[in-house]
């Protein structure tokens, strides 16, 4: 019976502890507002770690961009990738996302790894080139393509999304209570690739697009997993697979219990 008790406690100790999310997450939140493409690339390479890198073009970091005031939201407060995660408001101060200011695409070409799946948030921003009754330049859109190299001719299109005109009564923006510029609110998408890729392209035309929370090679969209004892939250600066956790409370209590039982057994022997 005594051996059974020790074995039970030992199995609880060894079987407990936090379970970590896998994959690599770029949430960009450590970047300053208006950080340029070079700074963003340095951040991403820091997340990737040794032996991996990314060549990045076309990106600028922002916390505040709202389509020059045309993005709609409750009470005229714009809903953007800075206020939303996965299409859900996170509350508090705006966080950081990437947008294609002054460019027509954000491109990422990875070296040292390939990508088998991806999840990301995106948004199509409005401008006054496409409003109700005047959209000669075409509806704003967002295109996501992948490739196994940098050549556009060998890319595969996975997503083509379009903005739409705001509909009353949800058409208030910081500029007007009757916003007419076509746009698309923050949304999240996921894709898996039968043939792994190393090139990602997020393409806009004509207005600006944004991306955030880019998660690659994860089985659960870079969300934390839970055990019976703890929860681990992934950060923006590391791939959390393979991290050695600190001892849990159950581990410490279990270790003390085992030591006490051993002393008791020696005294009774």
Secondary structure, 3 states (H helix, E strand, C coil): CHHHHHHHHHHHHHHCCCCCCCCEEECCCCCCCCCCHHHHHHHHHHHHCCCCEEEEECCEEECCCCHHHCCECHHHCCCCCCCEECCEECCCCCCCEEECCCCCEEEEEEECCCEEEEEEEEEECCCCCCECCECCCCCCEEEEEEECCCCHHHCEEEEEEECECCCCCCCCECCCCCCCECEEEEEEEEEEEEEEECEEEEEEECCCEEEEEEEECCCCCCCCCECCCCECCCCCCCCCCCCCCCCCHHHHHHHHHHHHHHHHHHHHC
